[in-house]
């Protein structure tokens, strides 16, 4: 520890961690998709930079800012991924003290630069839409270069002090950081001396850099929205909105994970994991009645957000708002397709099915979640839990089938356009919808029956705010091999098969599209964008939640809870937004 004469104690190295609860073997195999994603990110961003570099007609402000963004993404991923790959592949956890500080500086400085470039892109859109006649004179080549240098200098200057104020601290506790790379807020928590300066300066940076940038981006889009609403032509308004979609997606992709990470660091560290577990356990009433054959649960205990019990009441309001947005958005989609006869086509009918399923799946879980957050109503009857579990899993299976049907629709429309009307007739679309319902119900119907065969004689506390098969199954005090095997069969036979066929459909679509003219290619791809987004919105949270349940050994972590809430809430919210923005016919009816 630090000596009385204030001698600083610095560790020779820090220890990085992978994913807690997963063994070395799992880490090894997870490294391959991570490396693939890194290679994909590198090649994708390099391609953008090279295309803009060699194509002179793309030497315009928006594309130059895009090249800056791609370059920053290249450097940012290269600052972290090689070290993560060595950690996952070879188990090399050690990182030297000074190298850790250098990595930390790079990550934070580059993130600030990216935020500044996103602000510059918002300003570009503001000038292009609100002041088009002044656009060429304001955003000249030298002006864009100065903005780029300003972003670089600001990121460097603001974060340059971080390594020095960390070096003034002593580290006499653990030297294990909680990530696979070094962050200021993570290293700071390892110190055994006063970190007030670090906390204050870190908060100052967040507010003056990310806070100011996000505020100005929001203000820019308010002005853009006002200007667009004043346009007399609906076509001009749609054209203006369309130029902003890519930038808005980039803003959300950057700021949502940043805010999530900041919230975790600011709020998630107040209670140690052991205390969180005990806190849950203290509120768990006894509910088993012993007999010679074990005990059967009469109810389970659902949980909210461990460690954030006091904040749950207020967190329920944004959750409730998202639920209302999901319901209203999906009802709007159904109403528009139902009342507009020109939309009575296979793709839009499948979209109605998707919206109906999204409403049902969110309604099966959100009201109970609100009761937990607002009224601390954590108990759920055993049979009600099984019913909720069946509804969630069967509706998810149906949604996966509908996404497959939509992929088939795109395949026939692009690869066999002359046969589209004869293959996907209204009766056939109806049969596909009925088959999706029957398949989802039939595959998931055995799950509650298998669960009822198990005795529950230990913990009754689930690790989510609603009931899932894999979560309830883990509470049993008997052999659950049948449940595990059947669960795996369902995953492979339903979700796995669907995702495989969707991928195969898009491979065939890609093969066909590559043989078309550039204009026809853009048109064909444009009809697929919304569906591809919907596929990712559904499958990515699903895969993430499945991975957490299959490999995580810790039930006291926020990760499974956050993944579970994302899995049920994000698709119903985003699907109507994606289809409303990207589908011309629906967008025109809404506006």
C-alpha positions as CSV (number, residue, x, y, z in Angstrom):
1,X,0.0,0.0,0.0
2,X,1.0,3.7,-0.2
3,X,3.6,4.7,2.4
4,X,3.1,7.7,4.8
5,X,5.5,9.9,2.7
6,X,3.0,9.7,-0.2
7,X,5.2,7.5,-2.3
8,X,3.2,6.5,-5.3
9,X,2.6,2.8,-5.9
10,X,2.1,1.7,-9.5
11,X,1.6,-1.9,-10.5
12,X,3.9,-3.2,-13.2
13,X,0.9,-4.4,-15.1
14,X,-2.9,-4.7,-15.1
15,X,-4.9,-7.8,-15.7
16,X,-7.5,-7.7,-18.4
17,X,-10.6,-10.0,-18.3
18,X,-12.6,-11.6,-21.0
19,X,-16.2,-12.6,-20.3
20,X,-16.7,-13.6,-16.6
21,X,-18.2,-17.1,-16.2
22,X,-16.9,-18.4,-19.5
23,X,-14.0,-20.8,-19.5
24,X,-10.8,-20.6,-21.6
25,X,-12.2,-23.0,-24.2
26,X,-15.3,-20.8,-24.8
27,X,-13.1,-17.7,-25.0
28,X,-10.9,-19.4,-27.6
29,X,-13.9,-20.1,-29.9
30,X,-15.5,-16.7,-29.3
31,X,-12.2,-15.1,-30.6
32,X,-13.0,-16.3,-34.1
33,X,-16.2,-14.3,-34.6
34,X,-14.6,-11.3,-32.9
35,X,-11.6,-11.5,-35.3
36,X,-14.0,-11.9,-38.2
37,X,-15.9,-8.8,-37.1
38,X,-12.6,-6.9,-36.7
39,X,-11.5,-7.9,-40.2
40,X,-14.9,-7.0,-41.6
41,X,-14.8,-3.5,-39.9
42,X,-11.2,-3.0,-41.2
43,X,-12.0,-4.0,-44.8
44,X,-15.4,-2.1,-44.8
45,X,-13.9,1.2,-43.5
46,X,-10.8,0.9,-45.8
47,X,-13.1,0.3,-48.7
48,X,-15.1,3.5,-47.9
49,X,-11.8,5.6,-47.5
50,X,-10.4,4.2,-50.8
51,X,-13.6,4.7,-52.8
52,X,-13.9,8.3,-51.6
53,X,-10.2,8.9,-52.2
54,X,-10.2,7.7,-55.9
55,X,-13.7,8.9,-56.9
56,X,-13.4,12.6,-57.5
57,X,-17.2,13.2,-57.6
58,X,-17.3,12.1,-53.9
59,X,-15.0,14.8,-52.8
60,X,-17.9,16.6,-51.1
61,X,-18.2,17.6,-47.4
62,X,-20.5,14.8,-46.3
63,X,-18.3,12.1,-47.9
64,X,-15.1,13.7,-46.6
65,X,-16.6,13.6,-43.1
66,X,-17.5,10.0,-43.7
67,X,-13.9,9.2,-44.7
68,X,-12.8,10.8,-41.4
69,X,-15.3,8.7,-39.5
70,X,-14.1,5.5,-41.2
71,X,-10.5,6.4,-40.4
72,X,-11.3,7.0,-36.8
73,X,-13.2,3.7,-36.6
74,X,-10.1,1.9,-38.1
75,X,-7.7,3.3,-35.5
76,X,-10.2,2.8,-32.7
77,X,-10.8,-0.9,-33.4
78,X,-7.1,-1.4,-34.0
79,X,-6.4,0.1,-30.5
80,X,-8.4,-2.6,-28.8
81,X,-9.0,-5.7,-31.0
82,X,-5.5,-7.1,-31.3
83,X,-5.1,-7.1,-27.5
84,X,-8.6,-8.7,-27.1
85,X,-7.8,-11.4,-29.7
86,X,-4.6,-12.3,-27.8
87,X,-6.6,-12.4,-24.5
88,X,-9.2,-14.7,-26.0
89,X,-7.0,-16.9,-28.2
90,X,-3.9,-17.2,-25.9
91,X,-5.1,-16.1,-22.5
92,X,-2.6,-13.3,-22.3
93,X,-4.2,-11.0,-19.6
94,X,-1.2,-8.8,-18.6
95,X,-0.9,-5.3,-20.0
96,X,1.9,-3.1,-18.9
97,X,0.9,0.0,-16.8
98,X,2.1,2.6,-19.4
99,X,0.7,0.7,-22.3
100,X,-2.6,0.5,-20.6
101,X,-2.6,4.3,-20.1
102,X,-1.6,4.8,-23.8
103,X,-4.5,2.5,-24.9
104,X,-6.9,4.3,-22.6
105,X,-5.9,7.7,-24.0
106,X,-6.3,6.5,-27.6
107,X,-9.8,5.0,-26.9
108,X,-11.1,8.1,-25.2
109,X,-9.5,10.6,-27.6
110,X,-10.6,8.8,-30.7
111,X,-14.2,8.5,-29.3
112,X,-14.2,12.3,-28.8
113,X,-12.9,12.8,-32.3
114,X,-15.7,10.6,-33.6
115,X,-18.3,12.6,-31.7
116,X,-16.9,15.8,-33.2
117,X,-17.1,14.4,-36.7
118,X,-20.7,13.3,-36.1
119,X,-21.5,16.8,-35.0
120,X,-19.8,18.1,-38.2
121,X,-22.0,15.8,-40.3
122,X,-25.1,17.1,-38.5
123,X,-24.0,20.7,-39.4
124,X,-23.5,19.6,-43.0
125,X,-27.0,18.2,-43.1
126,X,-28.3,21.4,-41.5
127,X,-26.6,23.6,-44.1
128,X,-27.6,21.4,-47.0
129,X,-31.3,21.4,-46.0
130,X,-31.9,24.7,-44.2
131,X,-29.5,26.9,-46.2
132,X,-28.8,25.1,-49.5
133,X,-27.7,28.3,-51.4
134,X,-25.0,29.0,-48.8
135,X,-23.9,25.4,-48.6
136,X,-21.1,25.5,-51.2
137,X,-19.6,28.8,-49.8
138,X,-19.7,27.7,-46.1
139,X,-18.5,24.1,-46.4
140,X,-15.5,24.5,-48.7
141,X,-12.6,22.1,-48.9
142,X,-10.4,24.2,-46.5
143,X,-13.3,24.6,-44.1
144,X,-13.8,20.8,-44.0
145,X,-10.0,20.3,-43.4
146,X,-10.1,22.8,-40.6
147,X,-13.1,21.1,-39.0
148,X,-11.2,17.8,-39.2
149,X,-8.1,19.3,-37.6
150,X,-10.3,20.9,-34.9
151,X,-11.9,17.5,-34.1
152,X,-8.4,15.9,-33.9
153,X,-7.0,18.7,-31.7
154,X,-10.0,18.8,-29.4
155,X,-9.9,15.1,-28.8
156,X,-6.2,15.2,-28.1
157,X,-6.3,18.2,-25.8
158,X,-9.3,17.2,-23.7
159,X,-8.0,13.7,-23.0
160,X,-4.3,14.3,-22.8
161,X,-4.4,15.0,-19.0
162,X,-6.1,11.6,-18.2
163,X,-2.9,9.5,-18.1
164,X,-1.2,12.1,-15.9
165,X,-4.0,12.3,-13.4
166,X,-4.1,8.5,-13.2
167,X,-0.3,8.4,-12.7
168,X,-0.7,10.6,-9.6
169,X,-2.8,7.8,-7.9
170,X,-1.5,4.9,-5.9
171,X,-2.8,1.3,-6.7
172,X,-2.6,-1.0,-3.8
173,X,-5.8,-3.0,-4.3
174,X,-6.5,-5.5,-7.0
175,X,-4.9,-4.9,-10.4
176,X,-7.7,-6.6,-12.4
177,X,-9.7,-4.3,-14.6
178,X,-13.2,-5.3,-15.6
179,X,-12.9,-5.1,-19.4
180,X,-10.8,-6.5,-22.2
181,X,-9.2,-3.1,-22.7
182,X,-8.3,0.0,-20.5
183,X,-10.8,2.7,-19.7
184,X,-10.3,5.7,-17.4
185,X,-13.3,5.0,-15.1
186,X,-12.2,1.4,-14.8
187,X,-8.6,2.1,-13.9
188,X,-9.6,4.9,-11.5
189,X,-11.6,2.5,-9.4
190,X,-8.6,0.4,-8.7
191,X,-6.9,3.2,-6.8
192,X,-6.6,3.3,-3.0
193,X,-6.2,7.1,-2.9
194,X,-8.6,10.0,-3.3
195,X,-9.9,10.0,-6.9
196,X,-12.0,13.2,-6.6
197,X,-9.9,15.0,-9.3
198,X,-10.4,12.1,-11.7
199,X,-14.1,11.9,-11.1
200,X,-14.6,15.7,-11.5
201,X,-12.5,15.9,-14.6
202,X,-14.1,12.8,-16.1
203,X,-17.6,14.3,-15.6
204,X,-16.4,17.6,-17.0
205,X,-15.2,15.9,-20.2
206,X,-18.4,13.9,-20.6
207,X,-20.5,17.1,-20.3
208,X,-18.2,19.4,-22.3
209,X,-17.5,17.0,-25.2
210,X,-20.1,14.2,-25.6
211,X,-22.8,16.2,-23.8
212,X,-22.3,19.4,-25.9
213,X,-21.9,17.4,-29.1
214,X,-25.1,15.4,-28.6
215,X,-27.0,18.7,-27.6
216,X,-25.9,20.4,-30.8
217,X,-26.7,17.4,-32.9
218,X,-30.2,17.3,-31.4
219,X,-30.6,21.0,-31.9
220,X,-29.5,20.7,-35.6
221,X,-32.2,18.1,-36.3
222,X,-34.8,20.2,-34.6
223,X,-34.0,23.0,-37.1
224,X,-33.9,20.5,-39.9
225,X,-37.3,19.1,-38.9
226,X,-38.7,22.6,-38.8
227,X,-37.4,23.4,-42.2
228,X,-38.6,20.2,-43.8
229,X,-42.1,20.6,-42.4
230,X,-42.3,24.0,-44.1
231,X,-41.6,22.4,-47.5
232,X,-44.7,22.5,-49.7
233,X,-43.8,19.3,-51.6
234,X,-44.1,15.9,-49.9
235,X,-41.5,14.5,-52.3
236,X,-39.0,17.2,-51.3
237,X,-39.6,16.5,-47.6
238,X,-39.1,12.8,-48.1
239,X,-35.9,13.5,-50.1
240,X,-34.6,15.7,-47.4
241,X,-35.3,13.1,-44.7
242,X,-33.7,10.4,-46.7
243,X,-30.4,12.2,-46.8
244,X,-30.3,12.2,-43.0
245,X,-31.1,8.5,-42.3
246,X,-27.5,7.2,-42.6
247,X,-26.2,10.0,-40.3
248,X,-29.0,9.4,-37.7
249,X,-28.2,5.7,-37.6
250,X,-24.5,6.5,-37.1
251,X,-25.4,8.8,-34.2
252,X,-27.5,6.2,-32.5
253,X,-24.8,3.5,-33.1
254,X,-22.2,5.7,-31.4
255,X,-24.1,7.3,-28.6
256,X,-26.4,4.5,-27.4
257,X,-23.5,2.1,-26.4
258,X,-21.6,5.1,-25.0
259,X,-24.5,6.1,-22.8
260,X,-25.0,2.5,-21.8
261,X,-21.4,2.1,-20.8
262,X,-21.5,5.4,-18.8
263,X,-24.6,4.3,-16.9
264,X,-23.1,1.0,-16.0
265,X,-19.9,2.7,-14.7
266,X,-21.8,5.4,-12.9
267,X,-24.5,3.4,-11.3
268,X,-23.6,-0.3,-11.6
269,X,-20.7,-0.1,-9.2
270,X,-22.5,0.9,-6.1
271,X,-23.2,-2.6,-4.9
272,X,-20.8,-5.5,-5.0
273,X,-22.2,-8.7,-6.7
274,X,-22.3,-10.5,-3.5
275,X,-24.4,-7.8,-1.8
276,X,-26.8,-7.8,-4.8
277,X,-27.3,-11.5,-4.5
278,X,-27.9,-11.2,-0.8
279,X,-30.3,-8.3,-1.4
280,X,-32.4,-10.4,-3.7
281,X,-32.2,-13.3,-1.3
282,X,-33.4,-11.2,1.6
283,X,-36.6,-10.4,-0.2
284,X,-37.3,-14.0,-1.2
285,X,-40.1,-15.5,0.9
286,X,-40.1,-19.3,1.7
287,X,-42.4,-21.0,-0.7
288,X,-41.7,-24.8,-0.7
289,X,-43.6,-27.5,1.1
290,X,-41.3,-30.5,1.8
291,X,-42.5,-34.0,1.0
292,X,-40.9,-37.3,0.2
293,X,-40.7,-36.6,-3.6
294,X,-39.2,-33.1,-3.3
295,X,-41.0,-29.8,-3.4
296,X,-43.0,-28.0,-6.1
297,X,-43.0,-24.2,-6.4
298,X,-46.3,-22.4,-6.1
299,X,-44.8,-19.2,-7.4
300,X,-41.5,-17.6,-8.5
301,X,-39.8,-14.4,-7.7
302,X,-39.0,-12.1,-10.6
303,X,-36.3,-9.4,-10.3
304,X,-35.8,-5.9,-11.7
305,X,-32.3,-4.4,-12.0
306,X,-30.0,-5.6,-9.2
307,X,-28.2,-2.7,-7.6
308,X,-30.5,-0.2,-9.0
309,X,-33.6,-0.8,-6.8
310,X,-34.0,2.9,-5.9
311,X,-33.8,3.9,-9.5
312,X,-36.2,1.3,-10.8
313,X,-39.3,3.5,-10.2
314,X,-37.9,6.2,-12.5
315,X,-36.5,3.8,-15.0
316,X,-40.0,2.4,-15.5
317,X,-41.1,5.6,-17.1
318,X,-38.8,5.4,-20.2
319,X,-39.6,1.6,-20.4
320,X,-43.3,2.4,-20.3
321,X,-42.8,5.0,-23.0
322,X,-41.0,2.5,-25.2
323,X,-43.8,0.0,-24.7
324,X,-46.4,2.6,-25.7
325,X,-44.3,3.6,-28.8
326,X,-44.0,-0.1,-29.7
327,X,-47.8,-0.7,-29.4
328,X,-48.8,2.6,-31.2
329,X,-46.1,2.1,-33.9
330,X,-47.2,-1.5,-34.7
331,X,-50.9,-0.6,-34.5
332,X,-50.2,2.2,-37.0
333,X,-48.5,-0.2,-39.4
334,X,-51.4,-2.7,-39.2
335,X,-54.0,0.1,-39.6
336,X,-52.3,1.6,-42.7
337,X,-51.9,-1.8,-44.4
338,X,-55.5,-2.8,-43.5
339,X,-57.1,0.4,-44.9
340,X,-54.8,1.0,-47.9
341,X,-55.9,-1.5,-50.6
342,X,-52.7,-0.8,-52.7
343,X,-50.7,-2.3,-49.8
344,X,-52.6,-5.7,-49.8
345,X,-49.5,-7.4,-51.2
346,X,-47.5,-10.3,-49.6
347,X,-44.7,-8.2,-48.2
348,X,-47.1,-5.8,-46.4
349,X,-49.3,-8.6,-45.2
350,X,-46.3,-10.3,-43.7
351,X,-45.3,-7.0,-42.1
352,X,-48.8,-6.9,-40.5
353,X,-48.2,-10.3,-39.1
354,X,-44.8,-9.1,-37.7
355,X,-46.4,-6.1,-36.1
356,X,-49.2,-8.2,-34.6
357,X,-46.6,-10.6,-33.1
358,X,-44.5,-7.6,-31.8
359,X,-47.6,-6.2,-30.0
360,X,-48.4,-9.6,-28.4
361,X,-44.8,-10.4,-27.4
362,X,-44.3,-7.0,-25.7
363,X,-47.7,-7.2,-24.0
364,X,-46.9,-10.6,-22.6
365,X,-44.0,-9.2,-20.6
366,X,-44.1,-5.4,-20.2
367,X,-47.2,-5.0,-17.9
368,X,-45.6,-7.4,-15.3
369,X,-42.3,-5.6,-15.7
370,X,-44.0,-2.3,-14.9
371,X,-45.6,-3.9,-11.8
372,X,-42.2,-5.0,-10.6
373,X,-40.6,-1.6,-11.2
374,X,-43.4,0.6,-9.9
375,X,-45.1,-1.6,-7.2
376,X,-42.4,-4.1,-6.3
377,X,-44.8,-6.9,-7.3
378,X,-42.1,-9.5,-7.8
379,X,-44.2,-12.7,-7.3
380,X,-45.7,-14.6,-10.3
381,X,-47.8,-17.7,-9.9
382,X,-46.3,-21.0,-11.1
383,X,-48.9,-21.6,-13.8
384,X,-48.9,-17.9,-14.9
385,X,-45.1,-18.1,-15.2
386,X,-45.4,-21.2,-17.5
387,X,-48.1,-19.5,-19.5
388,X,-45.9,-16.4,-20.0
389,X,-42.9,-18.5,-20.9
390,X,-44.9,-20.4,-23.5
391,X,-46.3,-17.1,-25.0
392,X,-42.8,-15.5,-25.2
393,X,-41.1,-18.6,-26.8
394,X,-44.0,-19.5,-29.2
395,X,-44.4,-15.9,-30.4
396,X,-40.6,-15.6,-30.9
397,X,-40.8,-18.8,-33.0
398,X,-43.7,-17.4,-35.0
399,X,-41.8,-14.1,-35.6
400,X,-38.8,-16.1,-36.9
401,X,-41.0,-17.9,-39.3
402,X,-42.6,-14.7,-40.6
403,X,-39.1,-13.2,-41.1
404,X,-38.3,-16.3,-43.2
405,X,-41.5,-15.8,-45.2
406,X,-40.5,-12.2,-45.9
407,X,-37.0,-13.4,-47.1
408,X,-38.8,-15.8,-49.4
409,X,-41.0,-13.0,-50.7
410,X,-37.9,-10.9,-51.5
411,X,-36.2,-13.9,-53.2
412,X,-39.2,-14.5,-55.5
413,X,-39.7,-10.8,-56.2
414,X,-36.1,-10.3,-57.2
415,X,-35.0,-13.6,-58.6
416,X,-38.3,-14.7,-60.2
417,X,-40.3,-11.4,-60.6
418,X,-42.7,-12.9,-63.3
419,X,-43.7,-15.7,-61.0
420,X,-44.2,-13.5,-57.9
421,X,-47.9,-12.9,-58.3
422,X,-48.7,-16.6,-59.0
423,X,-46.5,-18.0,-56.3
424,X,-47.4,-15.7,-53.4
425,X,-51.2,-15.4,-53.8
426,X,-53.4,-14.2,-50.9
427,X,-54.6,-17.8,-50.0
428,X,-51.0,-18.9,-49.9
429,X,-49.9,-16.0,-47.8
430,X,-52.7,-16.9,-45.4
431,X,-51.6,-20.5,-45.2
432,X,-48.0,-19.4,-44.5
433,X,-49.3,-17.2,-41.6
434,X,-51.4,-20.1,-40.2
435,X,-48.4,-22.4,-40.5
436,X,-46.2,-19.9,-38.6
437,X,-48.7,-19.9,-35.8
438,X,-49.1,-23.7,-35.7
439,X,-45.3,-24.3,-35.9
440,X,-44.5,-21.9,-33.1
441,X,-47.3,-23.3,-30.8
442,X,-46.5,-26.9,-31.6
443,X,-42.7,-26.6,-31.0
444,X,-43.1,-24.7,-27.8
445,X,-46.1,-26.6,-26.3
446,X,-44.0,-29.3,-24.7
447,X,-41.9,-26.7,-22.7
448,X,-44.4,-26.1,-19.9
449,X,-45.1,-29.8,-19.7
450,X,-41.4,-30.7,-19.2
451,X,-41.1,-27.9,-16.6
452,X,-44.0,-29.3,-14.7
453,X,-42.2,-32.6,-14.4
454,X,-39.4,-31.0,-12.4
455,X,-39.3,-30.5,-8.6
456,X,-38.2,-27.1,-7.3
457,X,-36.7,-27.3,-3.8
458,X,-34.0,-24.6,-3.7
459,X,-34.0,-21.0,-5.0
460,X,-37.2,-19.6,-6.5
461,X,-35.7,-16.4,-7.7
462,X,-35.5,-16.0,-11.5
463,X,-32.8,-13.9,-13.1
464,X,-35.2,-11.8,-15.3
465,X,-38.3,-9.7,-15.1
466,X,-40.2,-12.4,-16.9
467,X,-40.2,-16.1,-17.3
468,X,-38.0,-18.0,-19.8
469,X,-37.6,-21.7,-20.2
470,X,-33.8,-21.8,-19.7
471,X,-34.2,-19.6,-16.6
472,X,-36.9,-21.6,-14.9
473,X,-35.2,-24.9,-15.8
474,X,-32.0,-23.9,-13.9
475,X,-34.0,-23.6,-10.6
476,X,-35.0,-27.3,-10.6
477,X,-33.3,-29.6,-8.1
478,X,-33.6,-32.7,-10.4
479,X,-32.1,-33.9,-13.6
480,X,-33.1,-31.4,-16.4
481,X,-31.4,-33.2,-19.2
482,X,-34.6,-33.6,-21.2
483,X,-35.3,-29.9,-21.0
484,X,-31.8,-29.1,-22.1
485,X,-31.9,-31.5,-25.1
486,X,-35.4,-30.4,-26.2
487,X,-34.5,-26.7,-25.8
488,X,-31.5,-27.3,-28.0
489,X,-33.6,-29.2,-30.6
490,X,-36.1,-26.3,-30.7
491,X,-33.3,-23.7,-31.1
492,X,-31.8,-25.6,-34.0
493,X,-35.1,-26.7,-35.7
494,X,-36.7,-23.3,-35.5
495,X,-34.4,-20.4,-35.1
496,X,-31.3,-22.1,-36.5
497,X,-33.1,-23.4,-39.6
498,X,-34.9,-20.2,-40.2
499,X,-31.7,-18.1,-40.0
500,X,-29.9,-20.5,-42.3
501,X,-32.7,-20.3,-44.9
502,X,-32.8,-16.5,-44.7
503,X,-29.1,-16.4,-45.3
504,X,-29.4,-18.7,-48.2
505,X,-32.2,-16.6,-49.7
506,X,-30.0,-13.5,-49.6
507,X,-27.1,-15.3,-51.1
508,X,-29.3,-16.2,-54.1
509,X,-30.6,-12.6,-54.1
510,X,-27.1,-11.2,-54.1
511,X,-26.1,-13.5,-57.0
512,X,-29.0,-12.3,-59.1
513,X,-28.5,-8.6,-58.2
514,X,-24.9,-8.6,-59.2
515,X,-26.0,-9.4,-62.7
516,X,-28.2,-6.3,-63.0
517,X,-27.3,-2.7,-64.0
518,X,-26.2,-0.3,-61.2
519,X,-29.6,1.4,-61.1
520,X,-31.5,-1.8,-60.9
521,X,-29.1,-3.1,-58.2
522,X,-29.8,0.0,-56.0
523,X,-33.5,-0.5,-56.5
524,X,-33.4,-4.2,-55.7
525,X,-31.2,-3.7,-52.6
526,X,-33.5,-0.8,-51.5
527,X,-36.4,-3.2,-51.3
528,X,-34.4,-5.5,-48.9
529,X,-33.0,-3.0,-46.5
530,X,-36.0,-2.9,-44.1
531,X,-36.2,-6.7,-43.9
532,X,-32.4,-7.1,-43.4
533,X,-32.7,-4.6,-40.5
534,X,-35.6,-6.5,-39.0
535,X,-33.7,-9.8,-39.2
536,X,-30.7,-8.2,-37.4
537,X,-33.0,-6.5,-34.8
538,X,-34.5,-9.9,-34.0
539,X,-31.6,-12.3,-34.2
540,X,-28.8,-10.3,-32.6
541,X,-30.5,-9.9,-29.2
542,X,-31.8,-13.5,-29.4
543,X,-28.3,-14.9,-30.0
544,X,-26.9,-12.6,-27.3
545,X,-29.4,-13.8,-24.7
546,X,-28.9,-17.5,-25.7
547,X,-25.1,-17.1,-25.3
548,X,-25.6,-15.5,-21.9
549,X,-27.8,-18.4,-20.7
550,X,-25.7,-21.1,-22.2
551,X,-22.3,-20.0,-21.0
552,X,-22.7,-17.6,-18.1
553,X,-22.3,-19.2,-14.7
554,X,-23.2,-16.1,-12.7
555,X,-26.9,-15.4,-11.9
556,X,-26.1,-12.1,-10.0
557,X,-25.0,-10.1,-13.1
558,X,-26.8,-7.3,-14.8
559,X,-25.8,-8.7,-18.2
560,X,-28.5,-11.4,-18.6
561,X,-31.2,-8.9,-17.4
562,X,-30.2,-6.2,-19.8
563,X,-29.9,-8.7,-22.7
564,X,-33.4,-10.1,-21.8
565,X,-35.0,-6.7,-21.8
566,X,-33.3,-5.7,-25.1
567,X,-34.5,-9.0,-26.6
568,X,-38.2,-8.3,-25.8
569,X,-38.4,-4.5,-26.1
570,X,-36.0,-3.5,-28.9
571,X,-37.6,-5.4,-31.9
572,X,-41.2,-4.2,-31.2
573,X,-39.9,-0.6,-30.9
574,X,-37.5,-0.5,-33.9
575,X,-39.4,-2.6,-36.4
576,X,-42.2,0.0,-37.1
577,X,-39.6,2.8,-37.1
578,X,-37.4,0.9,-39.7
579,X,-40.4,0.0,-41.9
580,X,-41.9,3.5,-41.5
581,X,-38.7,5.3,-42.5
582,X,-37.5,3.0,-45.3
583,X,-40.8,1.9,-46.9
584,X,-42.0,4.6,-49.2
585,X,-45.7,3.6,-49.3
586,X,-46.0,3.5,-45.5
587,X,-43.9,6.6,-45.0
588,X,-46.2,8.6,-47.4
589,X,-49.3,7.5,-45.5
590,X,-47.9,8.4,-42.1
591,X,-46.8,11.9,-43.3
